[in-house]
């Protein structure tokens, strides 16, 4: 049988049209998928960009992120808070309750705060988050009633008082390092003398100027510290209470001895009563958002609840405490610098009575320089006859051409050798180079071996300022060497209290370094660790903090409740120290680049 291949049928027109339709469908589907893919990609890019700009965490606390949007919302809230205070200050000025100068001072303070509002807001939120997490673990929360009360408190302007203080510091008589009872009695008598002058009718500012003239620079500007809230006064609690207990402007507090050994008394020149800003909440709700402000108020309530709990435990509750003596050795000027320190007073006799002329007139043989030398030699002759006139002459601007130290009667604190250079070494905390005296010829003269205390030096040429006349008051080792000498003496059998009276620069030196009972969070963590790790009856290792050196002797340990004086001091330090410890024990991360950008994006307004 023969087989033939069957001829394939020719495609029909309908089949051709079907193939074209399928092709079109495929193309359409493919194109749609491409569009969908592109849109998806664009959406992903947009979502990523939006997240980076808004949702990405700028910081985190124990894994809880703080988004950029949340931080920016807090920044806007804080700006609204500051701006509302500016409006309130304007109202107070318009009502005659504060002066234009007071308003300007308050505005300047707010402007300073606004200049760092970005980084400050983030710091604030980090602390709040740590506290809120602690509160959640310990069953602490905020009710609506508490939040409403907090908002009312925020809108209440607390009483302010314009305060002036006269302070007479406790200063050791050179060349001694430690103050004696005689030094304390002298400071008290000086303060009593000033108070008597004011009670006798002499103007406060005139008496304060008189105090400046003998070196009490803390009274600069009449001791005027401006308008202040009670909680903002940087003074001992008992003095703050006395200031805000004064019945009226012009009243004066008693003389009070501060924790630093200084004697102070104060007056108020103006009292601004507390008042409620009825537009406070509505203004903040409209400018920053009601929810944002309420969340802020809620955090404030929780923080206060935690603070109350912490203070009940460590201030009014029983704690393990140790009774301590201390010896302190410090860099008294607060500047960087190593080596031995010298105590001097100085006057400058400049060409044509201006230090600036020395730099422009470098020919020390001309008439102006010759006149300066003649005046300097005449001053030395007078002082050789009566060295006690030095302070009076140095404060007299017709005699002394120096402008830097004349307000303090030419008196300088103990300073290291390198501070006589034009600049000193970089500050380790800031990296900045500090300005020095620029008097190296004077340095060579006052650090000369065997120079007796009380010596009046002959005029010394310092080309940058003129001729310098100096009262040499004493030389002592560097702070680290002084504390090392004390530690060596004590560890070799010397009585700790005796060494404190001889060497310590703390105000408790007069009582043999009796610091008293030390409880948790009373001192820095470094100091506290040294004290509580030292065996009873023993002496600690040397502790170094902020260019100061400390040595502690631990004599007792007991579980006890702090006495009222101790509680008053603890009130100012316990919660901030506790909060710092809480944060140090938390896992905190910050986006350095975002924080830097945040700082540059929030300039002062």
C-alpha positions as a Python dict, from the first residue, in 0.01 Angstrom:
ca = {
    (1, 'X'): (0, 0, 0),
    (2, 'X'): (130, 334, -95),
    (3, 'X'): (117, 611, 168),
    (4, 'X'): (106, 974, 69),
    (5, 'X'): (180, 1259, 287),
    (6, 'X'): (-125, 1471, 349),
    (7, 'X'): (-82, 1828, 243),
    (8, 'X'): (-102, 2063, 546),
    (9, 'X'): (-408, 2284, 535),
    (10, 'X'): (-345, 2647, 456),
    (11, 'X'): (-399, 2884, 746),
    (12, 'X'): (-734, 3045, 750),
    (13, 'X'): (-784, 3420, 791),
    (14, 'X'): (-948, 3360, 1129),
    (15, 'X'): (-639, 3179, 1260),
    (16, 'X'): (-417, 3467, 1149),
    (17, 'X'): (-632, 3714, 1333),
    (18, 'X'): (-619, 3497, 1648),
    (19, 'X'): (-239, 3495, 1646),
    (20, 'X'): (-228, 3872, 1610),
    (21, 'X'): (-466, 3911, 1904),
    (22, 'X'): (-256, 3689, 2129),
    (23, 'X'): (56, 3881, 2030),
    (24, 'X'): (-110, 4209, 2118),
    (25, 'X'): (-223, 4068, 2450),
    (26, 'X'): (129, 3950, 2530),
    (27, 'X'): (274, 4287, 2438),
    (28, 'X'): (12, 4466, 2646),
    (29, 'X'): (74, 4241, 2945),
    (30, 'X'): (449, 4281, 2913),
    (31, 'X'): (416, 4658, 2884),
    (32, 'X'): (181, 4668, 3184),
    (33, 'X'): (425, 4461, 3387),
    (34, 'X'): (706, 4695, 3286),
    (35, 'X'): (500, 4995, 3392),
    (36, 'X'): (406, 4824, 3718),
    (37, 'X'): (769, 4738, 3781),
    (38, 'X'): (878, 5093, 3711),
    (39, 'X'): (606, 5231, 3936),
    (40, 'X'): (703, 4981, 4203),
    (41, 'X'): (1065, 5085, 4172),
    (42, 'X'): (969, 5453, 4187),
    (43, 'X'): (746, 5382, 4483),
    (44, 'X'): (1029, 5203, 4656),
    (45, 'X'): (1264, 5492, 4591),
    (46, 'X'): (1000, 5737, 4716),
    (47, 'X'): (929, 5525, 5023),
    (48, 'X'): (1300, 5493, 5096),
    (49, 'X'): (1348, 5866, 5050),
    (50, 'X'): (1048, 5947, 5269),
    (51, 'X'): (1170, 5708, 5538),
    (52, 'X'): (1517, 5860, 5525),
    (53, 'X'): (1377, 6211, 5557),
    (54, 'X'): (1107, 6139, 5815),
    (55, 'X'): (1096, 5793, 5970),
    (56, 'X'): (1463, 5702, 5999),
    (57, 'X'): (1581, 5709, 6363),
    (58, 'X'): (1807, 5997, 6456),
    (59, 'X'): (1885, 5824, 6784),
    (60, 'X'): (1775, 5525, 6987),
    (61, 'X'): (1758, 5437, 7356),
    (62, 'X'): (1773, 5067, 7439),
    (63, 'X'): (1641, 4989, 7091),
    (64, 'X'): (1360, 5246, 7094),
    (65, 'X'): (1411, 5479, 6799),
    (66, 'X'): (1358, 5854, 6792),
    (67, 'X'): (1254, 5942, 6437),
    (68, 'X'): (1347, 6259, 6256),
    (69, 'X'): (982, 6362, 6246),
    (70, 'X'): (953, 6316, 6623),
    (71, 'X'): (1269, 6519, 6686),
    (72, 'X'): (1157, 6796, 6450),
    (73, 'X'): (820, 6806, 6625),
    (74, 'X'): (998, 6855, 6958),
    (75, 'X'): (1217, 7127, 6809),
    (76, 'X'): (907, 7313, 6688),
    (77, 'X'): (748, 7273, 7030),
    (78, 'X'): (1053, 7408, 7210),
    (79, 'X'): (1067, 7703, 6972),
    (80, 'X'): (702, 7770, 7049),
    (81, 'X'): (775, 7752, 7423),
    (82, 'X'): (1060, 8001, 7394),
    (83, 'X'): (867, 8235, 7169),
    (84, 'X'): (573, 8237, 7408),
    (85, 'X'): (810, 8335, 7690),
    (86, 'X'): (931, 8625, 7476),
    (87, 'X'): (570, 8743, 7440),
    (88, 'X'): (520, 8715, 7817),
    (89, 'X'): (836, 8918, 7880),
    (90, 'X'): (708, 9190, 7648),
    (91, 'X'): (382, 9195, 7840),
    (92, 'X'): (568, 9225, 8171),
    (93, 'X'): (770, 9515, 8033),
    (94, 'X'): (462, 9689, 7895),
    (95, 'X'): (294, 9653, 8233),
    (96, 'X'): (597, 9806, 8405),
    (97, 'X'): (668, 9490, 8604),
    (98, 'X'): (1018, 9453, 8458),
    (99, 'X'): (1255, 9703, 8305),
    (100, 'X'): (1367, 9721, 7943),
    (101, 'X'): (1710, 9604, 8058),
    (102, 'X'): (1554, 9305, 8234),
    (103, 'X'): (1361, 9216, 7922),
    (104, 'X'): (1678, 9241, 7713),
    (105, 'X'): (1860, 9008, 7953),
    (106, 'X'): (1577, 8754, 7941),
    (107, 'X'): (1562, 8780, 7563),
    (108, 'X'): (1937, 8724, 7537),
    (109, 'X'): (1908, 8408, 7746),
    (110, 'X'): (1628, 8276, 7526),
    (111, 'X'): (1821, 8360, 7210),
    (112, 'X'): (2113, 8159, 7342),
    (113, 'X'): (1880, 7865, 7405),
    (114, 'X'): (1729, 7896, 7058),
    (115, 'X'): (2075, 7876, 6901),
    (116, 'X'): (2112, 7518, 7026),
    (117, 'X'): (1746, 7415, 7027),
    (118, 'X'): (1807, 7131, 6780),
    (119, 'X'): (2070, 6938, 6973),
    (120, 'X'): (1909, 7034, 7305),
    (121, 'X'): (1575, 6888, 7190),
    (122, 'X'): (1736, 6558, 7098),
    (123, 'X'): (1921, 6546, 7432),
    (124, 'X'): (1593, 6617, 7608),
    (125, 'X'): (1415, 6335, 7423),
    (126, 'X'): (1692, 6085, 7497),
    (127, 'X'): (1664, 6157, 7870),
    (128, 'X'): (1283, 6140, 7856),
    (129, 'X'): (1292, 5806, 7678),
    (130, 'X'): (1528, 5655, 7935),
    (131, 'X'): (1308, 5783, 8219),
    (132, 'X'): (989, 5664, 8048),
    (133, 'X'): (1135, 5315, 8002),
    (134, 'X'): (1235, 5308, 8369),
    (135, 'X'): (888, 5424, 8469),
    (136, 'X'): (719, 5152, 8262),
    (137, 'X'): (928, 4886, 8434),
    (138, 'X'): (843, 5026, 8776),
    (139, 'X'): (470, 5082, 8733),
    (140, 'X'): (486, 5462, 8711),
    (141, 'X'): (240, 5636, 8478),
    (142, 'X'): (63, 5968, 8426),
    (143, 'X'): (-312, 6028, 8461),
    (144, 'X'): (-510, 6279, 8255),
    (145, 'X'): (-561, 6485, 8569),
    (146, 'X'): (-186, 6502, 8630),
    (147, 'X'): (-121, 6600, 8269),
    (148, 'X'): (-379, 6880, 8288),
    (149, 'X'): (-219, 7004, 8611),
    (150, 'X'): (123, 7002, 8440),
    (151, 'X'): (-7, 7211, 8151),
    (152, 'X'): (-145, 7463, 8401),
    (153, 'X'): (192, 7465, 8579),
    (154, 'X'): (373, 7524, 8249),
    (155, 'X'): (151, 7827, 8185),
    (156, 'X'): (218, 7975, 8528),
    (157, 'X'): (508, 8218, 8536),
    (158, 'X'): (683, 8160, 8867),
    (159, 'X'): (787, 8449, 9090),
    (160, 'X'): (1108, 8620, 8986),
    (161, 'X'): (1332, 8845, 9190),
    (162, 'X'): (1608, 9078, 9083),
    (163, 'X'): (1894, 8979, 9308),
    (164, 'X'): (2220, 9145, 9409),
    (165, 'X'): (2478, 8966, 9623),
    (166, 'X'): (2792, 9079, 9802),
    (167, 'X'): (3034, 8796, 9861),
    (168, 'X'): (3350, 8792, 10066),
    (169, 'X'): (3552, 8481, 9977),
    (170, 'X'): (3754, 8275, 10219),
    (171, 'X'): (4112, 8322, 10102),
    (172, 'X'): (4425, 8175, 10253),
    (173, 'X'): (4687, 8431, 10342),
    (174, 'X'): (4988, 8365, 10115),
    (175, 'X'): (5219, 8187, 10116),
    (176, 'X'): (4990, 7942, 10302),
    (177, 'X'): (4769, 7716, 10090),
    (178, 'X'): (4503, 7628, 10348),
    (179, 'X'): (4278, 7891, 10504),
    (180, 'X'): (4293, 7935, 10879),
    (181, 'X'): (4031, 8036, 11131),
    (182, 'X'): (4190, 8381, 11127),
    (183, 'X'): (4124, 8400, 10752),
    (184, 'X'): (3761, 8302, 10809),
    (185, 'X'): (3722, 8557, 11089),
    (186, 'X'): (3870, 8824, 10865),
    (187, 'X'): (3627, 8741, 10581),
    (188, 'X'): (3331, 8754, 10822),
    (189, 'X'): (3445, 9085, 10969),
    (190, 'X'): (3481, 9228, 10618),
    (191, 'X'): (3129, 9116, 10525),
    (192, 'X'): (2993, 9262, 10850),
    (193, 'X'): (3166, 9590, 10768),
    (194, 'X'): (3003, 9606, 10425),
    (195, 'X'): (2660, 9527, 10567),
    (196, 'X'): (2700, 9797, 10831),
    (197, 'X'): (2788, 10053, 10561),
    (198, 'X'): (2472, 9970, 10367),
    (199, 'X'): (2257, 9980, 10680),
    (200, 'X'): (2412, 10319, 10750),
    (201, 'X'): (2282, 10456, 10420),
    (202, 'X'): (2560, 10390, 10170),
    (203, 'X'): (2438, 10276, 9830),
    (204, 'X'): (2460, 9903, 9760),
    (205, 'X'): (2649, 9949, 9433),
    (206, 'X'): (2902, 10180, 9601),
    (207, 'X'): (2975, 9919, 9867),
    (208, 'X'): (3002, 9649, 9601),
    (209, 'X'): (3248, 9867, 9408),
    (210, 'X'): (3444, 9906, 9730),
    (211, 'X'): (3453, 9526, 9762),
    (212, 'X'): (3579, 9499, 9404),
    (213, 'X'): (3862, 9736, 9487),
    (214, 'X'): (4015, 9487, 9730),
    (215, 'X'): (3989, 9193, 9497),
    (216, 'X'): (3638, 9056, 9548),
    (217, 'X'): (3573, 9019, 9176),
    (218, 'X'): (3259, 8812, 9240),
    (219, 'X'): (3085, 9143, 9308),
    (220, 'X'): (3155, 9276, 8959),
    (221, 'X'): (2859, 9478, 8831),
    (222, 'X'): (2733, 9541, 9182),
    (223, 'X'): (2696, 9167, 9240),
    (224, 'X'): (2394, 9195, 9011),
    (225, 'X'): (2277, 8854, 8893),
    (226, 'X'): (1955, 8985, 8739),
    (227, 'X'): (1604, 8845, 8748),
    (228, 'X'): (1598, 8489, 8866),
    (229, 'X'): (1366, 8212, 8975),
    (230, 'X'): (1438, 8059, 9313),
    (231, 'X'): (1533, 7724, 9159),
    (232, 'X'): (1769, 7897, 8915),
    (233, 'X'): (1976, 8077, 9176),
    (234, 'X'): (2324, 7929, 9178),
    (235, 'X'): (2375, 7981, 9551),
    (236, 'X'): (2350, 7772, 9864),
    (237, 'X'): (1990, 7661, 9937),
    (238, 'X'): (1967, 7852, 10264),
    (239, 'X'): (2069, 8179, 10096),
    (240, 'X'): (1821, 8119, 9811),
    (241, 'X'): (1546, 8063, 10068),
    (242, 'X'): (1644, 8379, 10256),
    (243, 'X'): (1640, 8583, 9933),
    (244, 'X'): (1289, 8467, 9842),
    (245, 'X'): (1170, 8519, 10200),
    (246, 'X'): (1247, 8893, 10189),
    (247, 'X'): (920, 9085, 10228),
    (248, 'X'): (993, 9371, 9990),
    (249, 'X'): (1247, 9530, 9761),
    (250, 'X'): (1541, 9680, 9946),
    (251, 'X'): (1532, 9431, 10232),
    (252, 'X'): (1861, 9251, 10305),
    (253, 'X'): (1930, 8894, 10412),
    (254, 'X'): (2151, 8810, 10709),
    (255, 'X'): (2515, 8725, 10637),
    (256, 'X'): (2541, 8355, 10558),
    (257, 'X'): (2843, 8129, 10532),
    (258, 'X'): (2839, 7928, 10209),
    (259, 'X'): (2951, 7574, 10147),
    (260, 'X'): (3268, 7719, 9992),
    (261, 'X'): (3351, 7914, 10310),
    (262, 'X'): (3259, 8253, 10163),
    (263, 'X'): (3034, 8496, 10349),
    (264, 'X'): (2742, 8641, 10154),
    (265, 'X'): (2440, 8861, 10197),
    (266, 'X'): (2187, 8970, 9938),
    (267, 'X'): (1912, 9213, 9853),
    (268, 'X'): (1631, 9225, 9599),
    (269, 'X'): (1564, 9534, 9391),
    (270, 'X'): (1249, 9403, 9226),
    (271, 'X'): (985, 9135, 9289),
    (272, 'X'): (777, 9004, 8998),
    (273, 'X'): (487, 8799, 9139),
    (274, 'X'): (380, 8473, 8977),
    (275, 'X'): (99, 8496, 8722),
    (276, 'X'): (-95, 8270, 8487),
    (277, 'X'): (-69, 8308, 8109),
    (278, 'X'): (-428, 8232, 8004),
    (279, 'X'): (-327, 8201, 7637),
    (280, 'X'): (-43, 7958, 7706),
    (281, 'X'): (-210, 7630, 7608),
    (282, 'X'): (-405, 7763, 7310),
    (283, 'X'): (-93, 7925, 7169),
    (284, 'X'): (115, 7609, 7196),
    (285, 'X'): (-166, 7391, 7062),
    (286, 'X'): (-196, 7611, 6754),
    (287, 'X'): (176, 7651, 6688),
    (288, 'X'): (314, 7309, 6784),
    (289, 'X'): (11, 7080, 6786),
    (290, 'X'): (-211, 6979, 7076),
    (291, 'X'): (-102, 6613, 7070),
    (292, 'X'): (268, 6708, 7060),
    (293, 'X'): (232, 6941, 7357),
    (294, 'X'): (25, 6694, 7557),
    (295, 'X'): (283, 6420, 7502),
    (296, 'X'): (549, 6663, 7625),
    (297, 'X'): (345, 6740, 7937),
    (298, 'X'): (292, 6368, 7994),
    (299, 'X'): (668, 6309, 7986),
    (300, 'X'): (715, 6593, 8236),
    (301, 'X'): (467, 6429, 8474),
    (302, 'X'): (638, 6091, 8446),
    (303, 'X'): (978, 6250, 8502),
    (304, 'X'): (851, 6424, 8816),
    (305, 'X'): (696, 6101, 8944),
    (306, 'X'): (1028, 5920, 8894),
    (307, 'X'): (1217, 6208, 9055),
    (308, 'X'): (989, 6198, 9359),
    (309, 'X'): (1049, 5825, 9392),
    (310, 'X'): (1427, 5861, 9358),
    (311, 'X'): (1443, 6147, 9607),
    (312, 'X'): (1224, 5961, 9856),
    (313, 'X'): (1474, 5678, 9843),
    (314, 'X'): (1802, 5871, 9848),
    (315, 'X'): (1719, 6197, 10025),
    (316, 'X'): (1448, 6134, 10284),
    (317, 'X'): (1489, 5757, 10312),
    (318, 'X'): (1760, 5560, 10495),
    (319, 'X'): (2073, 5489, 10291),
    (320, 'X'): (2415, 5342, 10354),
    (321, 'X'): (2643, 5639, 10422),
    (322, 'X'): (3006, 5690, 10510),
    (323, 'X'): (3164, 5955, 10729),
    (324, 'X'): (3453, 6113, 10545),
    (325, 'X'): (3739, 6358, 10585),
    (326, 'X'): (3896, 6515, 10277),
    (327, 'X'): (4202, 6699, 10154),
    (328, 'X'): (4157, 6896, 9832),
    (329, 'X'): (4418, 7050, 9603),
    (330, 'X'): (4306, 7253, 9305),
    (331, 'X'): (4426, 7463, 9015),
    (332, 'X'): (4282, 7783, 9156),
    (333, 'X'): (4259, 7980, 8833),
    (334, 'X'): (4078, 7704, 8647),
    (335, 'X'): (4325, 7715, 8358),
    (336, 'X'): (4536, 7437, 8219),
    (337, 'X'): (4899, 7442, 8327),
    (338, 'X'): (5149, 7228, 8509),
    (339, 'X'): (5430, 7292, 8752),
    (340, 'X'): (5480, 7515, 9053),
    (341, 'X'): (5238, 7802, 9113),
    (342, 'X'): (5309, 8158, 9220),
    (343, 'X'): (5092, 8417, 9396),
    (344, 'X'): (5148, 8781, 9300),
    (345, 'X'): (4983, 9120, 9272),
    (346, 'X'): (5087, 9356, 8996),
    (347, 'X'): (5059, 9708, 8856),
    (348, 'X'): (5147, 9821, 8503),
    (349, 'X'): (5302, 10153, 8405),
    (350, 'X'): (5252, 10187, 8031),
    (351, 'X'): (5376, 10444, 7778),
    (352, 'X'): (5120, 10726, 7766),
    (353, 'X'): (4916, 10535, 8027),
    (354, 'X'): (4783, 10270, 7785),
    (355, 'X'): (4910, 9914, 7745),
    (356, 'X'): (4813, 9918, 7376),
    (357, 'X'): (5074, 10189, 7318),
    (358, 'X'): (5350, 9945, 7413),
    (359, 'X'): (5285, 9734, 7105),
    (360, 'X'): (5279, 10032, 6870),
    (361, 'X'): (5570, 10217, 7033),
    (362, 'X'): (5852, 9961, 7057),
    (363, 'X'): (6130, 10214, 7119),
    (364, 'X'): (6174, 10185, 7494),
    (365, 'X'): (6415, 10479, 7495),
    (366, 'X'): (6163, 10744, 7393),
    (367, 'X'): (5993, 10990, 7629),
    (368, 'X'): (5673, 10792, 7684),
    (369, 'X'): (5862, 10483, 7799),
    (370, 'X'): (6096, 10694, 8012),
    (371, 'X'): (5797, 10852, 8186),
    (372, 'X'): (5648, 10506, 8251),
    (373, 'X'): (5975, 10393, 8412),
    (374, 'X'): (5992, 10702, 8631),
    (375, 'X'): (5637, 10643, 8755),
    (376, 'X'): (5710, 10274, 8818),
    (377, 'X'): (6023, 10354, 9021),
    (378, 'X'): (5831, 10611, 9227),
    (379, 'X'): (5567, 10348, 9307),
    (380, 'X'): (5837, 10104, 9422),
    (381, 'X'): (5984, 10367, 9654),
    (382, 'X'): (5641, 10431, 9807),
    (383, 'X'): (5578, 10057, 9852),
    (384, 'X'): (5916, 9998, 10012),
    (385, 'X'): (5802, 10248, 10273),
    (386, 'X'): (5460, 10083, 10319),
    (387, 'X'): (5379, 9768, 10121),
    (388, 'X'): (5024, 9768, 10258),
    (389, 'X'): (4941, 10048, 10012),
    (390, 'X'): (4972, 9812, 9716),
    (391, 'X'): (4599, 9728, 9691),
    (392, 'X'): (4493, 10094, 9713),
    (393, 'X'): (4747, 10202, 9450),
    (394, 'X'): (4660, 9913, 9217),
    (395, 'X'): (4290, 10000, 9232),
    (396, 'X'): (4364, 10365, 9146),
    (397, 'X'): (4336, 10397, 8769),
    (398, 'X'): (4535, 10721, 8771),
    (399, 'X'): (4831, 10521, 8900),
    (400, 'X'): (4785, 10170, 8759),
    (401, 'X'): (4750, 10143, 8379),
    (402, 'X'): (4657, 9775, 8387),
    (403, 'X'): (4295, 9706, 8291),
    (404, 'X'): (4284, 9330, 8344),
    (405, 'X'): (4340, 9305, 8719),
    (406, 'X'): (4295, 9660, 8849),
    (407, 'X'): (3934, 9590, 8954),
    (408, 'X'): (4074, 9330, 9192),
    (409, 'X'): (4342, 9564, 9328),
    (410, 'X'): (4601, 9399, 9101),
    (411, 'X'): (4561, 9067, 9276),
    (412, 'X'): (4611, 8745, 9077),
    (413, 'X'): (4523, 8394, 9190),
    (414, 'X'): (4784, 8121, 9221),
    (415, 'X'): (4900, 8058, 8863),
    (416, 'X'): (5142, 7809, 8701),
    (417, 'X'): (5458, 7911, 8518),
    (418, 'X'): (5327, 7854, 8167),
    (419, 'X'): (5042, 8098, 8222),
    (420, 'X'): (5298, 8379, 8192),
    (421, 'X'): (5336, 8291, 7823),
    (422, 'X'): (5121, 8464, 7562),
    (423, 'X'): (4916, 8144, 7538),
    (424, 'X'): (4895, 7828, 7745),
    (425, 'X'): (4859, 7466, 7643),
    (426, 'X'): (4534, 7349, 7484),
    (427, 'X'): (4250, 7284, 7724),
    (428, 'X'): (4196, 6903, 7722),
    (429, 'X'): (3818, 6941, 7748),
    (430, 'X'): (3774, 7193, 7466),
    (431, 'X'): (4093, 7166, 7262),
    (432, 'X'): (4119, 7545, 7268),
    (433, 'X'): (4437, 7733, 7349),
    (434, 'X'): (4399, 7967, 7646),
    (435, 'X'): (4513, 8325, 7661),
    (436, 'X'): (4810, 8385, 7890),
    (437, 'X'): (4968, 8693, 8046),
    (438, 'X'): (5241, 8733, 7786),
    (439, 'X'): (5493, 8837, 8057),
    (440, 'X'): (5788, 8601, 8040),
    (441, 'X'): (6031, 8850, 8196),
    (442, 'X'): (5803, 8870, 8498),
    (443, 'X'): (5791, 8490, 8507),
    (444, 'X'): (6169, 8467, 8535),
    (445, 'X'): (6169, 8717, 8821),
    (446, 'X'): (5893, 8570, 9038),
    (447, 'X'): (6006, 8208, 9005),
    (448, 'X'): (6357, 8292, 9124),
    (449, 'X'): (6472, 8066, 9409),
    (450, 'X'): (6472, 8207, 9761),
    (451, 'X'): (6250, 8507, 9697),
    (452, 'X'): (6090, 8603, 10032),
    (453, 'X'): (5712, 8646, 10054),
    (454, 'X'): (5616, 9012, 10068),
    (455, 'X'): (5897, 9129, 9839),
    (456, 'X'): (5831, 9433, 9620),
    (457, 'X'): (6020, 9372, 9295),
    (458, 'X'): (6189, 9650, 9100),
    (459, 'X'): (6014, 9751, 8775),
    (460, 'X'): (6029, 9475, 8512),
    (461, 'X'): (6015, 9564, 8144),
    (462, 'X'): (5748, 9375, 7953),
    (463, 'X'): (5753, 9509, 7594),
    (464, 'X'): (5392, 9408, 7533),
    (465, 'X'): (5247, 9624, 7815),
    (466, 'X'): (5504, 9848, 7985),
    (467, 'X'): (5688, 9833, 8318),
    (468, 'X'): (5544, 9593, 8577),
    (469, 'X'): (5568, 9647, 8952),
    (470, 'X'): (5502, 9329, 9148),
    (471, 'X'): (5424, 9219, 9502),
    (472, 'X'): (5552, 8862, 9541),
    (473, 'X'): (5332, 8672, 9787),
    (474, 'X'): (5451, 8314, 9768),
    (475, 'X'): (5543, 8001, 9572),
    (476, 'X'): (5392, 7653, 9606),
    (477, 'X'): (5411, 7314, 9428),
    (478, 'X'): (5165, 7214, 9155),
    (479, 'X'): (4825, 7075, 9268),
    (480, 'X'): (4916, 6714, 9188),
    (481, 'X'): (5239, 6747, 9383),
    (482, 'X'): (5062, 6905, 9683),
    (483, 'X'): (4812, 6620, 9706),
    (484, 'X'): (5091, 6365, 9658),
    (485, 'X'): (5281, 6525, 9947),
    (486, 'X'): (4968, 6503, 10164),
    (487, 'X'): (4912, 6138, 10071),
    (488, 'X'): (5274, 6052, 10148),
    (489, 'X'): (5255, 6223, 10487),
    (490, 'X'): (4927, 6054, 10585),
    (491, 'X'): (5039, 5711, 10468),
    (492, 'X'): (5353, 5751, 10675),
    (493, 'X'): (5171, 5819, 11000),
    (494, 'X'): (5077, 6187, 10989),
    (495, 'X'): (4737, 6280, 11129),
    (496, 'X'): (4486, 6328, 10845),
    (497, 'X'): (4299, 6616, 11013),
    (498, 'X'): (4624, 6800, 11081),
    (499, 'X'): (4731, 6763, 10716),
    (500, 'X'): (4389, 6890, 10604),
    (501, 'X'): (4429, 7202, 10816),
    (502, 'X'): (4776, 7260, 10672),
    (503, 'X'): (4725, 7172, 10307),
    (504, 'X'): (4362, 7142, 10200),
    (505, 'X'): (4196, 7409, 9989),
    (506, 'X'): (3843, 7287, 10065),
    (507, 'X'): (3627, 7505, 10286),
    (508, 'X'): (3616, 7227, 10547),
    (509, 'X'): (3993, 7252, 10603),
    (510, 'X'): (3924, 7459, 10915),
    (511, 'X'): (3752, 7159, 11074),
    (512, 'X'): (4027, 6917, 10977),
    (513, 'X'): (3864, 6824, 10645),
    (514, 'X'): (3535, 6708, 10800),
    (515, 'X'): (3332, 6654, 10484),
    (516, 'X'): (3076, 6466, 10692),
    (517, 'X'): (2834, 6192, 10593),
    (518, 'X'): (2845, 6104, 10224),
    (519, 'X'): (2540, 5934, 10078),
    (520, 'X'): (2465, 5799, 9729),
    (521, 'X'): (2465, 6059, 9448),
    (522, 'X'): (2599, 6331, 9677),
    (523, 'X'): (2932, 6355, 9493),
    (524, 'X'): (3052, 6262, 9146),
    (525, 'X'): (3057, 5895, 9056),
    (526, 'X'): (3439, 5897, 9059),
    (527, 'X'): (3454, 6044, 9409),
    (528, 'X'): (3180, 5818, 9539),
    (529, 'X'): (3343, 5507, 9398),
    (530, 'X'): (3671, 5595, 9570),
    (531, 'X'): (3498, 5660, 9903),
    (532, 'X'): (3282, 5347, 9910),
    (533, 'X'): (3565, 5119, 9794),
    (534, 'X'): (3805, 5240, 10061),
    (535, 'X'): (3812, 5011, 10368),
    (536, 'X'): (3690, 5168, 10691),
    (537, 'X'): (3964, 5351, 10875),
    (538, 'X'): (4179, 5375, 10563),
    (539, 'X'): (4271, 5648, 10314),
    (540, 'X'): (4162, 5640, 9950),
    (541, 'X'): (4377, 5664, 9642),
    (542, 'X'): (4416, 6012, 9495),
    (543, 'X'): (4107, 6113, 9295),
    (544, 'X'): (4145, 6352, 8999),
    (545, 'X'): (3844, 6553, 8877),
    (546, 'X'): (3839, 6869, 8661),
    (547, 'X'): (4194, 6982, 8747),
    (548, 'X'): (4129, 6912, 9114),
    (549, 'X'): (4278, 6638, 9332),
    (550, 'X'): (4118, 6477, 9636),
    (551, 'X'): (4219, 6242, 9915),
    (552, 'X'): (3961, 6084, 10146),
    (553, 'X'): (3973, 5918, 10485),
    (554, 'X'): (3673, 5696, 10568),
    (555, 'X'): (3607, 5670, 10942),
    (556, 'X'): (3251, 5531, 10980),
    (557, 'X'): (2969, 5358, 10793),
    (558, 'X'): (2601, 5353, 10890),
    (559, 'X'): (2253, 5318, 10747),
    (560, 'X'): (2090, 5648, 10832),
    (561, 'X'): (1853, 5923, 10717),
    (562, 'X'): (2022, 6243, 10603),
    (563, 'X'): (1993, 6538, 10841),
    (564, 'X'): (1808, 6854, 10720),
    (565, 'X'): (2124, 7034, 10606),
    (566, 'X'): (2238, 6730, 10414),
    (567, 'X'): (1893, 6690, 10259),
    (568, 'X'): (1898, 7050, 10137),
    (569, 'X'): (2226, 6987, 9957),
    (570, 'X'): (2114, 6652, 9819),
    (571, 'X'): (1800, 6810, 9672),
    (572, 'X'): (2010, 6986, 9408),
    (573, 'X'): (2226, 6692, 9306),
    (574, 'X'): (2059, 6355, 9360),
    (575, 'X'): (1821, 6335, 9065),
    (576, 'X'): (2060, 6482, 8803),
    (577, 'X'): (2328, 6235, 8918),
    (578, 'X'): (2081, 5946, 8919),
    (579, 'X'): (1961, 6039, 8570),
    (580, 'X'): (2318, 6059, 8440),
    (581, 'X'): (2382, 5710, 8578),
    (582, 'X'): (2059, 5579, 8422),
    (583, 'X'): (2166, 5708, 8082),
    (584, 'X'): (2521, 5579, 8119),
    (585, 'X'): (2376, 5232, 8180),
    (586, 'X'): (2145, 5258, 7876),
    (587, 'X'): (2233, 5163, 7520),
    (588, 'X'): (2217, 5501, 7347),
    (589, 'X'): (2296, 5550, 6980),
    (590, 'X'): (2298, 5873, 6780),
    (591, 'X'): (2332, 5930, 6405),
    (592, 'X'): (2630, 6166, 6417),
    (593, 'X'): (2572, 6302, 6065),
    (594, 'X'): (2203, 6367, 6132),
    (595, 'X'): (2279, 6535, 6464),
    (596, 'X'): (2540, 6757, 6297),
    (597, 'X'): (2291, 6852, 6025),
    (598, 'X'): (2033, 6918, 6294),
    (599, 'X'): (2262, 7163, 6470),
    (600, 'X'): (2333, 7357, 6151),
    (601, 'X'): (1963, 7366, 6060),
    (602, 'X'): (1847, 7535, 6383),
    (603, 'X'): (2013, 7877, 6404),
    (604, 'X'): (1918, 8138, 6661),
    (605, 'X'): (1596, 8324, 6584),
}
